[in-house]
Amino acid sequence: MSNESIIRSIERCLSYSLQDSSIALRNNCDKPVNIKAIEIEYYIYIHRASAAQSSEKVELGHLRRRVVERISIEQSIEPGSVLNIYFGALKNIENVFAIIEYDDKEYKIRVSQEKQS
């Protein structure tokens, strides 16, 4: 099996859920996964009042800004295990990526959010 197909299979079996102030990263694979880091992409909203001074030419109201944070993990997650990563306020999260190590190379994969029941 090629590295690319192995990475795609890992991508299909990693998932996350949001719990309190943590991101719970779950390994549903049948082998341990070496997680180097995670990246969280989220958005913040800035309310610009009419009195605000700025050199930017923007409309008044809400501005949406994209933020990407990378958190080093350096841990292996065993099959069926969950790794809880404290993140703080969990709002407006768009994507979670895992940076994994496989065959002495690093790969960035998108982690799917678990369906809430």
C-alpha positions as CSV (number, residue, x, y, z in Angstrom):
1,M,0.0,0.0,0.0
2,S,1.4,3.4,-0.9
3,N,2.1,6.1,1.7
4,E,-0.7,8.3,0.1
5,S,-3.3,5.6,0.6
6,I,-2.2,4.9,4.1
7,I,-2.4,8.7,4.9
8,R,-5.9,8.8,3.4
9,S,-7.0,5.8,5.6
10,I,-5.6,7.6,8.7
11,E,-7.5,10.7,7.6
12,R,-10.8,8.7,7.5
13,C,-10.3,7.2,11.0
14,L,-9.2,10.3,13.0
15,S,-12.0,12.5,14.3
16,Y,-12.6,15.2,16.9
17,S,-15.3,16.6,19.1
18,L,-15.6,19.7,21.1
19,Q,-15.9,19.2,24.9
20,D,-16.1,22.1,27.3
21,S,-12.8,24.0,26.5
22,S,-11.0,21.1,24.8
23,I,-10.7,19.5,21.5
24,A,-11.0,15.7,21.9
25,L,-9.0,14.0,19.2
26,R,-10.1,10.3,18.7
27,N,-8.1,7.6,17.1
28,N,-10.5,5.1,15.4
29,C,-7.7,3.5,13.5
30,D,-6.4,0.0,14.2
31,K,-2.9,1.2,14.7
32,P,-1.3,4.0,16.8
33,V,-1.0,7.5,15.2
34,N,1.9,9.7,15.9
35,I,0.5,13.3,16.2
36,K,3.2,16.0,15.9
37,A,0.8,19.0,16.1
38,I,-2.7,20.1,15.4
39,E,-3.8,23.3,13.6
40,I,-7.2,24.9,14.3
41,E,-8.7,27.3,11.8
42,Y,-11.3,29.5,13.3
43,Y,-12.8,33.0,12.7
44,I,-13.2,36.0,15.0
45,Y,-15.6,38.8,14.4
46,I,-14.6,42.4,15.0
47,H,-17.3,45.0,15.4
48,R,-16.2,48.3,13.9
49,A,-18.1,51.2,15.3
50,S,-18.5,54.5,13.4
51,A,-16.2,56.3,15.8
52,A,-13.3,53.8,15.2
53,Q,-10.3,55.3,13.5
54,S,-8.6,53.1,10.9
55,S,-6.5,53.5,7.8
56,E,-8.3,50.5,6.3
57,K,-11.1,51.2,3.9
58,V,-13.8,48.9,5.4
59,E,-17.5,49.0,5.9
60,L,-18.9,49.6,9.3
61,G,-20.3,46.6,11.1
62,H,-18.7,43.2,11.6
63,L,-15.4,42.1,10.1
64,R,-14.6,38.4,9.9
65,R,-10.9,37.5,10.4
66,R,-9.4,34.0,9.8
67,V,-7.1,32.8,12.5
68,V,-4.9,29.6,12.4
69,E,-3.2,28.3,15.5
70,R,-0.8,25.5,15.6
71,I,-0.3,23.5,18.9
72,S,2.6,21.1,19.2
73,I,1.5,17.7,20.6
74,E,4.3,15.2,20.0
75,Q,2.3,12.2,21.2
76,S,1.2,8.9,19.9
77,I,-2.5,8.1,20.2
78,E,-3.3,4.4,20.7
79,P,-6.2,2.8,18.8
80,G,-9.6,3.6,20.4
81,S,-8.0,6.3,22.6
82,V,-8.9,10.0,22.9
83,L,-6.4,12.9,23.4
84,N,-7.9,16.0,25.0
85,I,-6.3,19.2,24.1
86,Y,-7.2,22.3,26.0
87,F,-7.9,25.1,23.6
88,G,-10.0,27.7,25.5
89,A,-13.1,29.3,23.9
90,L,-14.4,26.9,21.2
91,K,-16.4,29.1,18.9
92,N,-16.5,29.5,15.1
93,I,-14.1,26.6,14.5
94,E,-14.0,25.9,10.8
95,N,-11.3,23.2,10.4
96,V,-9.1,21.0,12.5
97,F,-5.9,19.5,10.9
98,A,-3.5,17.0,12.4
99,I,0.1,17.0,11.5
100,I,1.1,13.4,11.6
101,E,4.4,11.6,11.2
102,Y,4.5,8.5,9.1
103,D,7.5,6.8,7.5
104,D,9.8,9.6,8.7
105,K,7.7,12.3,6.9
106,E,5.1,14.8,8.1
107,Y,1.6,15.0,6.6
108,K,-1.1,17.5,7.2
109,I,-4.5,15.9,7.2
110,R,-8.0,17.3,7.8
111,V,-9.7,15.8,10.9
112,S,-13.5,15.3,10.6
113,Q,-15.8,16.4,13.3
114,E,-17.8,13.7,15.0
115,K,-21.6,13.8,14.5
116,Q,-23.3,14.9,17.7
117,S,-26.2,12.7,18.8
